[in-house]
Amino acid sequence: MKLQSRNALRTLLTLLEEREQKDREILRMLKEVTADAKKIIAYSPDKWEVKVDPNVLGWNSSDKEIYFPKMMDQKLEFLLPEAWESGPFGISEPVGTKTLDFHEADLIVVPALGYDDLGYRLGRGAGFYDRTLFDVNPSKLIGLTYEELFPAHFDKEKHDIRVGRVITEKKIYQIV
């Protein structure tokens, strides 16, 4: 069922109209939500995810530190980027020496193909975020998706993590 849901969401994403405009509106709302956060974990998007752009978000100010994931031993570590390189799945990963324990992040923006009405995320299937963030309070986790795709319908599993907020181009859904 998850594979079918992933394929359906990918198909819907390819048909989505005005995606760049929707991304900008999602980022406008994300900027509001993250205004007071000092340490944020974001992600480097692939073609299926909302395009998170620190420049658009105004996250390049001196009072914020933005960390990005790097795959290490089947888990994610979060680094403050000094440079970028292509990771194992062709997604940009940070190169740097400063790391952040994800428990110390004020907010974590979590990528996914979709989220259900309870905030459970449907990732791409490798489980990196689920394994890494399994004990994080959902109120610190934020999901980004498109109004037409929310909520996504899929069979969640016990290891799937939940986000406390889902932001679309139309609304901020407070879930927990």
DAHU-V952718 format. One record per pair of residues at least 12 apart in sequence whose ideal C-beta (glycine too) atoms are under 10 Angstrom apart, sorted by the first residue. I is the first residue (numbers start at 0). J is the second residue. D is the distance in whole Angstrom. If there is no record, write none. Layout:
[[I:J:D] [I:J:D]]
This chain:
[[0:152:9] [0:153:6] [0:154:4] [1:112:10] [1:121:7] [1:122:9] [1:124:7] [1:153:5] [1:154:6] [1:155:9] [1:156:8] [1:159:9] [2:124:8] [2:153:10] [3:153:8] [3:154:10] [4:112:8] [4:113:7] [4:115:10] [4:121:6] [4:151:6] [4:152:7] [4:153:4] [4:154:8] [5:47:9] [5:112:6] [5:113:8] [5:121:7] [5:122:9] [5:123:7] [5:124:7] [5:151:9] [5:153:8] [6:112:10] [7:112:9] [7:113:9] [7:148:10] [7:151:8] [7:152:9] [7:153:9] [8:47:8] [8:111:9] [8:112:4] [8:113:5] [8:121:7] [8:144:9] [8:145:10] [8:148:6] [8:151:6] [8:152:10] [8:153:9] [9:46:9] [9:47:6] [9:112:7] [9:113:10] [9:123:10] [11:112:10] [11:113:9] [11:145:8] [11:147:7] [11:148:6] [11:151:9] [12:46:8] [12:47:6] [12:48:9] [12:112:8] [12:113:9] [12:144:10] [12:145:8] [12:147:9] [12:148:7] [13:46:9] [13:47:9] [14:147:9] [15:145:6] [15:147:7] [15:148:8] [16:147:9] [17:145:10] [17:168:9] [18:49:9] [18:50:9] [18:145:8] [18:168:10] [19:50:8] [20:168:8] [21:49:8] [21:50:10] [21:144:10] [21:145:6] [21:146:8] [21:147:9] [21:167:8] [21:168:4] [21:169:9] [22:44:9] [22:48:10] [22:49:6] [22:50:5] [22:51:9] [22:52:8] [22:55:9] [22:143:9] [22:145:9] [22:168:8] [23:50:9] [23:52:9] [23:55:7] [23:168:8] [24:145:10] [24:146:10] [24:166:9] [24:167:8] [24:168:4] [24:169:8] [25:49:5] [25:50:9] [25:51:9] [25:143:5] [25:144:8] [25:145:8] [25:146:9] [25:166:6] [25:167:7] [25:168:5] [25:169:9] [25:171:10] [26:49:8] [26:50:8] [26:51:7] [26:52:7] [26:53:10] [26:54:10] [26:55:5] [26:56:6] [26:57:10] [26:143:8] [26:166:9] [26:168:9] [27:55:8] [27:56:9] [27:166:10] [27:168:9] [28:143:9] [28:164:10] [28:166:5] [28:167:8] [28:168:8] [28:169:9] [28:170:8] [28:171:6] [29:41:9] [29:49:9] [29:51:8] [29:55:9] [29:56:6] [29:58:10] [29:106:9] [29:108:7] [29:141:7] [29:143:7] [29:164:10] [29:166:6] [29:171:9] [30:55:8] [30:56:5] [30:57:6] [30:58:8] [31:166:9] [31:171:8] [32:106:7] [32:108:9] [32:141:7] [32:164:7] [32:166:7] [32:171:7] [33:56:7] [33:57:9] [33:58:7] [33:63:8] [33:65:9] [33:105:8] [33:106:6] [33:108:8] [33:141:8] [34:56:10] [34:57:9] [34:63:10] [35:62:10] [35:105:8] [35:106:9] [36:58:9] [36:62:10] [36:63:7] [36:64:10] [36:65:10] [36:104:8] [36:105:4] [36:106:5] [36:107:10] [36:139:10] [36:141:10] [37:62:6] [37:63:6] [37:64:7] [37:104:9] [37:105:6] [37:106:10] [38:63:8] [38:64:5] [38:65:8] [38:66:7] [38:77:9] [38:79:9] [38:99:6] [38:100:10] [38:101:10] [38:103:6] [38:104:5] [38:105:5] [38:106:8] [38:107:10] [39:51:10] [39:53:9] [39:56:9] [39:58:7] [39:63:6] [39:64:7] [39:65:5] [39:66:7] [39:67:10] [39:77:10] [39:99:9] [39:104:7] [39:105:6] [39:106:5] [39:107:7] [39:108:7] [39:141:9] [40:64:10] [40:65:8] [40:66:5] [40:67:7] [40:68:7] [40:75:9] [40:77:5] [40:78:10] [40:99:7] [40:101:6] [40:103:10] [40:104:5] [40:105:9] [40:106:7] [40:107:4] [40:108:7] [40:109:8] [40:132:9] [40:135:10] [40:139:9] [40:140:9] [40:141:10] [41:53:7] [41:56:8] [41:58:8] [41:65:6] [41:66:7] [41:67:6] [41:68:9] [41:77:9] [41:104:10] [41:106:9] [41:107:8] [41:108:5] [41:109:10] [41:110:9] [41:141:10] [41:143:10] [42:66:10] [42:67:7] [42:68:6] [42:75:9] [42:77:10] [42:90:8] [42:91:10] [42:107:9] [42:108:6] [42:109:7] [42:110:4] [42:111:10] [42:128:9] [42:143:9] [43:67:6] [43:68:8] [43:69:10] [43:80:9] [43:83:8] [43:86:8] [43:90:5] [43:91:4] [43:92:7] [43:93:8] [43:110:9] [44:90:8] [44:91:9] [44:110:7] [44:143:9] [45:88:8] [45:89:8] [45:90:5] [45:91:9] [45:110:8] [45:112:10] [45:123:8] [46:89:10] [47:110:8] [47:111:9] [47:112:6] [47:113:10] [47:123:8] [48:90:9] [48:110:5] [48:111:7] [48:112:8] [48:123:9] [48:143:7] [48:144:9] [49:108:9] [49:110:8] [49:111:10] [49:142:9] [49:143:4] [49:144:7] [49:145:8] [49:166:8] [49:167:9] [49:168:9] [50:143:9] [51:65:9] [51:67:9] [51:108:6] [51:110:8] [51:143:7] [53:65:5] [53:67:9] [53:80:9] [56:108:10] [63:105:9] [64:79:6] [64:97:8] [64:99:7] [64:104:9] [64:105:10] [65:77:10] [65:79:7] [65:80:8] [65:93:10] [65:99:10] [65:108:10] [66:78:6] [66:79:6] [66:80:8] [66:93:8] [66:95:9] [66:97:8] [66:98:8] [66:99:5] [66:101:8] [66:103:10] [66:104:7] [66:107:9] [67:79:8] [67:80:6] [67:83:9] [67:90:10] [67:91:8] [67:92:7] [67:93:5] [67:95:9] [67:99:10] [68:86:9] [68:90:9] [68:92:7] [68:93:8] [68:101:9] [68:107:10] [68:109:10] [68:110:9] [68:127:8] [68:128:8] [68:131:8] [69:84:9] [69:86:7] [69:91:10] [69:92:5] [69:93:6] [69:94:8] [69:95:9] [69:98:9] [70:86:6] [70:87:6] [70:88:8] [70:90:9] [70:92:7] [70:125:9] [70:127:7] [70:131:10] [71:92:10] [71:98:10] [71:127:10] [71:131:10] [73:125:9] [73:126:8] [73:127:7] [73:130:7] [73:131:9] [74:126:10] [74:127:7] [74:128:10] [74:130:6] [74:131:5] [74:132:10] [75:92:10] [75:101:8] [75:127:5] [75:128:7] [75:130:8] [75:131:4] [75:132:8] [76:92:10] [76:93:9] [76:98:6] [76:99:9] [76:100:9] [76:101:9] [76:131:9] [77:93:8] [77:95:10] [77:97:10] [77:98:6] [77:99:5] [77:100:8] [77:101:6] [77:103:10] [77:104:7] [77:107:9] [77:131:9] [78:92:8] [78:93:4] [78:94:7] [78:95:4] [78:96:8] [78:97:7] [78:98:6] [78:99:8] [79:93:7] [79:95:5] [79:96:8] [79:97:4] [79:98:8] [79:99:7] [80:92:9] [80:93:4] [80:94:7] [80:95:5] [80:97:9] [81:93:7] [81:94:6] [81:95:4] [81:96:7] [81:97:8] [82:94:4] [82:95:7] [83:95:10] [87:125:10] [88:123:8] [88:125:8] [88:127:10] [90:110:9] [101:131:7] [101:132:6] [101:134:10] [101:135:6] [101:139:9] [102:132:10] [102:134:8] [102:135:7] [102:136:9] [102:139:9] [104:132:10] [104:135:8] [104:139:7] [104:140:10] [105:139:7] [106:138:9] [106:139:6] [106:140:8] [106:141:6] [106:163:10] [106:164:9] [107:128:9] [107:131:10] [107:132:7] [107:135:7] [107:139:6] [107:140:5] [107:141:7] [107:160:10] [107:162:9] [108:140:8] [108:141:5] [108:142:8] [108:143:7] [108:162:9] [108:164:10] [108:166:9] [109:122:9] [109:128:6] [109:129:10] [109:132:7] [109:135:9] [109:137:10] [109:139:10] [109:140:5] [109:141:7] [109:142:6] [109:143:8] [109:160:7] [109:161:10] [109:162:6] [110:122:7] [110:123:8] [110:127:10] [110:128:7] [110:142:8] [110:143:8] [110:144:10] [111:123:8] [111:128:8] [111:142:6] [111:143:8] [111:144:7] [111:151:8] [111:159:10] [111:160:10] [111:162:8] [111:165:9] [112:124:9] [112:144:8] [112:148:8] [112:151:7] [112:153:9] [113:142:9] [113:144:6] [113:145:9] [113:148:5] [113:149:7] [113:150:8] [113:151:3] [113:152:9] [113:153:7] [113:165:9] [114:142:5] [114:143:9] [114:144:6] [114:148:9] [114:149:6] [114:150:7] [114:151:6] [114:153:10] [114:161:9] [114:162:6] [114:164:10] [114:165:5] [114:166:10] [114:167:10] [114:172:9] [114:174:8] [115:149:9] [115:150:5] [115:151:6] [115:152:7] [115:153:7] [115:154:10] [115:155:7] [115:159:9] [115:161:9] [115:165:9] [115:174:10] [116:149:8] [116:150:4] [116:151:9] [116:152:9] [116:165:9] [116:172:8] [116:174:8] [117:137:10] [117:150:8] [117:155:8] [117:159:10] [117:161:6] [117:162:10] [117:174:7] [117:175:9] [118:137:6] [118:140:8] [118:141:10] [118:142:7] [118:150:9] [118:155:10] [118:159:10] [118:160:9] [118:161:4] [118:162:5] [118:163:6] [118:164:8] [118:165:6] [118:172:8] [118:173:10] [118:174:4] [118:175:7] [119:137:10] [119:142:9] [119:150:9] [119:151:9] [119:153:8] [119:154:10] [119:155:4] [119:156:9] [119:159:5] [119:160:7] [119:161:5] [119:162:8] [119:174:10] [120:132:10] [120:140:8] [120:142:6] [120:144:9] [120:151:9] [120:153:10] [120:155:9] [120:159:7] [120:160:6] [120:161:7] [120:162:6] [120:165:9] [121:144:10] [121:151:6] [121:152:9] [121:153:5] [121:154:10] [121:155:8] [121:159:8] [122:159:8] [122:160:9] [126:156:10] [126:158:7] [126:159:9] [126:160:10] [128:140:9] [128:159:10] [128:160:6] [129:156:9] [129:157:10] [129:158:5] [129:159:6] [129:160:5] [130:158:8] [130:160:9] [131:160:9] [132:160:5] [132:161:10] [132:162:10] [133:158:7] [133:159:9] [133:160:6] [134:160:9] [135:160:7] [135:161:10] [135:162:10] [135:163:10] [136:161:10] [136:163:8] [136:175:8] [137:160:7] [137:161:4] [137:162:6] [137:163:4] [137:164:9] [137:174:7] [137:175:5] [138:161:10] [138:162:9] [138:163:4] [138:164:8] [138:173:9] [138:174:9] [138:175:6] [139:162:9] [139:163:7] [139:164:10] [140:160:7] [140:161:7] [140:162:4] [140:163:6] [140:164:8] [140:165:10] [140:174:10] [140:175:9] [141:162:6] [141:163:7] [141:164:5] [141:165:8] [141:166:6] [141:171:9] [142:160:10] [142:161:9] [142:162:4] [142:163:9] [142:164:7] [142:165:5] [142:166:7] [142:167:9] [142:172:9] [142:174:9] [143:162:9] [143:164:10] [143:165:8] [143:166:5] [143:167:8] [143:168:10] [144:162:10] [144:165:6] [144:166:8] [144:167:6] [144:168:9] [144:172:10] [145:167:6] [145:168:6] [145:169:9] [146:167:4] [146:168:6] [146:169:4] [146:170:7] [146:172:10] [147:167:9] [147:168:9] [147:169:10] [148:167:8] [149:165:6] [149:166:10] [149:167:6] [149:169:9] [149:170:9] [149:172:7] [150:165:8] [150:172:9] [150:174:10] [151:165:10] [161:174:7] [161:175:7] [162:174:7] [162:175:8] [163:175:4]]
